[in-house]
Amino acid sequence: MSAKKKLKTSAMIASIAREDQTTTAAPFGHALVEAAGKNPKIVGMTADLGKYTDLHIFAQAYPDRYYQMGMAEQLLMMAGAGMAREGFIPFVTTYSVFASRRAYDFICLAIAEEKLNVKIVSALPGLTTGYGPSHQATEDIAIFRGMPNLTIIDPCDAVDIEQSVQAMVDFDGPVYLRLLRGKVPRILDRFEGYQFEIGKAKRLIDGEDALIISSGLMTMRAIEAADKLREKSTNVAVLHCATIKPLDIDTILAEVRRYPERPVFVAENHSIIGGLGESIASLLMKEGVSVKFNQIGLPDAFLDAGALPTLHDRYGISTKEVIKTLKQHVA
């Protein structure tokens, strides 16, 4: 029997790609460079995290449009607001924990209240790092969902990220994007004609036995689970909801109502408190839609430190654990 492969320290860092997956390195940074080549108003700003939010790619291409603000996230947001007031389109980057916990009031009053055209791109969302609660932004969506005027995007993969950058440039108003950085898997390439659109959910896979509504990296896990279960003649639909706010109410309701007896699962890389799951549960209740409803997400707790594969199994968001949850509720 072969020995179990020992996980390296790097397994604690933000890559979620398997060794056999096709990936793109720094998709955000490269997409921003491409967009900036067409739009001179785009500037990049960060709080000492250019390398760790893939903004260093932009800095190399456009050093005169790159601003390093130091370890001062509140200053970063205020400076981004000032840039937007002068007609620029600032892409400001930091970690999700710092944007949501440390700079909330500055984003709220300086950016969101004024509807300024600032794009906040934040790495390490949810459980994409093993460095414990100081770095794990398991509640960032819950924090930001209540902020008026703020659009929230949770992309699935490199394809989503590449397309969302141009969509954010074309969109007038403040946006918060949960960034997957480093070597990011390419999952959505297999779905011909897929196009990211702000405010639109997309059905990727059809199936009458269960429905998974997912966002972020959990769409990747949902697709993998659906593929595995199809081998056992269980057909699971996957609805990718890349925009958390505004929610695509019409598409979600139509999809849930297509098969009223089909159990609905909401899968998200976020606490089960205050995220996509509760948002959809609230929607279904208000619309009088009665279904078997389950959440696949992170617990209402401060999570452990450790290797990501171990933590994803422990907290139920690995493909293996998603399949196990589905089997428990699908006849």
N, C-alpha and C positions, 0 to 999 in steps of 0.2 A: 504494500500500500504506500503510495507516494505521500511524502510529508506535506502538511498544509503550508501554503506559501506564506512566508512571514511578511506582514505589512510594514512598510517603511514609515518613517516620520512624515514623509510627504503625503501620506494618506490622510493626514489631519488637515491638509490645505484644501483649497476650494475646487479642485478638479473633480467632476462627477463622471468623467469618461471611463469606460472600460477599455482595456487594451485592444479589443477587437473592433472598436467603433471608429468610424470616420469622424475626424474632428477638424475644426478650424481654429488656429491660434489667434487669440485677441480679436474676435470678430467685431467687437464694438469699436476698437481703435482704428481698424482698417476701414470700417464703414464710415466713421466720422471723417477720416482723411478724404475719402471719396466724395462725401457730401460737401466738405469744406472747399474742395476744388471747384465746385459749382456755385458756392455761396460764400462770398467774402465776409459776410456778417457773422459767421460761426466762429466762436472762440472757445478754447478749452481751459478750464480752471479746476484746480484740485487743492486739497489740504494735505500735502505731503504724501499723497498716495497715487501719484501718477503711474508708477510701475505696477501697482497692485490693483489698479482699475483699468489697465490697458490703455490709459491716456498717454503713456509715453510714446506710443506709435504716432499720435497726433503731434506731440511735442517735437519729435524728430522731423516731421514733415513741415510743420508750421511753427517754428520756435518763436516768431514774433507775434503769434496769436495764442500763445500758451502762457498761463499765469499760475505760478506756484505760490500759494498763499500761506504756506507753513501749517503747522498743526493748530489750526484755528477754524473749526468748522462753522462757527457762528459768523465770523468775519467772511468766510467763503460765501455763505448764502447772501450776506448783505452786499458783497462786491458783485455777485452775480445779478442781484436785483439792480444795482447801479448800471451794470453793463446793459441789461435789458432796457432800462429807461433811456439809454443812449442809442437804442436801435439795434444792438447786437443780439445774437442768439447764443447765450452762454450755455455750454454743457458743463455742469459742475459735478465733480466726482468725489466720492468718499466711500466709507463703509456704511451699510444700511443702519447699523446700530448708532453711528454718529449722526447720521441725518435725522433719524427718527427720535432718538432720545436726547441728543445734545443740542440740536439746532432747531427743534420743533417750533418754538415761538418765533424765531427769526424767519423761518419758511412761511409760517402762518401770516404774520403781519407785514413782512417786507415783500413777499412774493405772491402768496395765494390771494390775500385780501385785495391786492392791487392788480391781480390777473396778469402778472408780468410773465414774459416769454422765457422763463428759465427752465432748463431741462436738468433735473437732478438724477444722476445715474449712480446707483449705489451697489457696491459689490458685497458679497457674503450674505445674501438674504437667507432667512430661515436657517436650516441645518446644512449649510454648505461649507462649514469649517468645523473642525474638531476642537477648537481652542476655547471652548466653554462659553458661559453666559456673557462674558465681556465682549465677545465677538459674534455671537449667534443672535441674529435679529429675528427671533421667532414671533415677534408681535408687531412688526413694523406696519403691516397692512392695517391691523386693528387701530394703531395710532393714527394713521393717515386717512383712513376711510371717512372719518368724521370731519375732515378739513374741507370746507367749501372750495370750489373752483379747481381742485387738484385732480388731475387724471392719473390713474395708477395702472402701470403695465407690468405684467409678470411673464416674460418671454420663456418659451420652451427650450430653445436651442440656438445654435449659431444662425440658422436661417431666420428665425424670428428676430434675433438681435439685429442682423444686417438690415432687414426690412423695416424694423421699428425706428432705426436711426433716421432714415429719410422721412418716415411718417411723422416723427417728432419735429423735424425741421419744417415740414409743411403745416403742422398744427400750431395755431396761435394760442398760447396759454401755458401755464405751468404743468409740468409732467414729472412724475416720480417713476423711475424704471428700476426694477430689481435685476441687477446685472449678474449673469454667469460669465466668469472671466477665465483667462488662461486658455487651455485646450478645451473647447466647447464642442460637444457632439453635434452632428448634423442628423437630425431625426426627420424633419419635415420635407426633406428632398424627395422622399418616396411618394409624397402626395402631390401628384401632378396638378399644377394650377394653383397650389396654395399661395395665398397672399395675405400677409398681415394687414389688418385694418384696425385703427383705433376704434374701440367701442363695438367690435364685432366678434362674436364667437363662431367657431368653425367646426362642423362635424367632420371628423377625420375617418372614422370607422363606423359602420352601421351594424346594428345587432339588436335582436328582439328579447334577449334574455336578461340583460342588465344595461344600465347607462352609467358611465363615469363622466362627470363634468370636472375638468381639471385645469390647472394653470401651472405655469413655470415648469420646473424639472419633473413634476408629477405627471405631466402629459406624456413625457417619455416613458415613465413607469407604467402609466395606464395603457399605452400602446403595446409595450412589451407584455403586459399581463393579458391583454386582449388576444395577442398573437398566440400565447401559450394556451389559453383556454379554448381557443378555436380548434386546437388540435384534439381537444376532448369534447368537441361538438357543443361547446357553450359559446354563444355569440354575444359579445359585449361591445356596445357602442361607446365611442369616445368623442366627447364634445370639448374642444380646446377653447378655454375662455381666457385669452391672453390679456384682456383688459378687465381689471377688477372693478374699476370705476371710470366712466359710467358702465354699468352692467348692461349686457345685451339682453334685456328683458324679453323681447319678442322671440328671439331664437331659443332661449332657454325654455320658455313656456311651451313653445311649439314642439320642441324635442321631447320634453317630459310627457306631453299629452299624446304623442304618437303611439305609445304603448303604455296605457294607464296601469297595467299590472306589473310593469317592469320596475324592479328596485332601482333606486337612484343613489349613487355614491358621489360625493364631492371629495376630490383628492387635491391636497395643497401642501406645499412646503412651508407651513405656517402653523401657528397655534390653532387649535379648534375653536378658540375664543376670538371672535371679532373679525374673522377673515372671510374668504369666499364661501365657505360652508354655511356660516350663519347668515351671510347675505342672501344666499339662494334659499335657505330654509325660510327666512322672513318673506321673501318674494312668494314662495309657494303657499305659505299660510295666508298672506294677504289676498292672493288670487283664488283661494279656496280649492287648491289642488292637493289632493290627498294621495300620497305615495309612500312606499316603504323607503325611508330615507336614512342614509348612513354617512358618517364623516370619516375620511382617512386623512389624518393630519397629525401634528405634533401635540403632545399633551400640554395641559396648563401647568407648566413646571419649568424651573431652570434646568437645562439639560446638562448631561455629563460631557466631559472632555474625552477625546479619544479619536481613533481612526474612523473616518466617515463610513466605510462599509459596515463596521460594527455598530455604529450609532444608528444608521438607517435601518438595520435589522431590529435593533432594540426598540426604536420608536415607531416601527410599523410603516415606514415609507419606502423600503426597498421593494423591488419587483416581487421578490419571494413573499414578502409579508402582504403586499397588495393582493396577490393571488390567493393567499390564505384567507384574507378578509372576504374577498369575493365568494369563495367557495362556501364560507359559513352562512352566507345570506342568499345565495342563488341556488334555486332548486335544480 
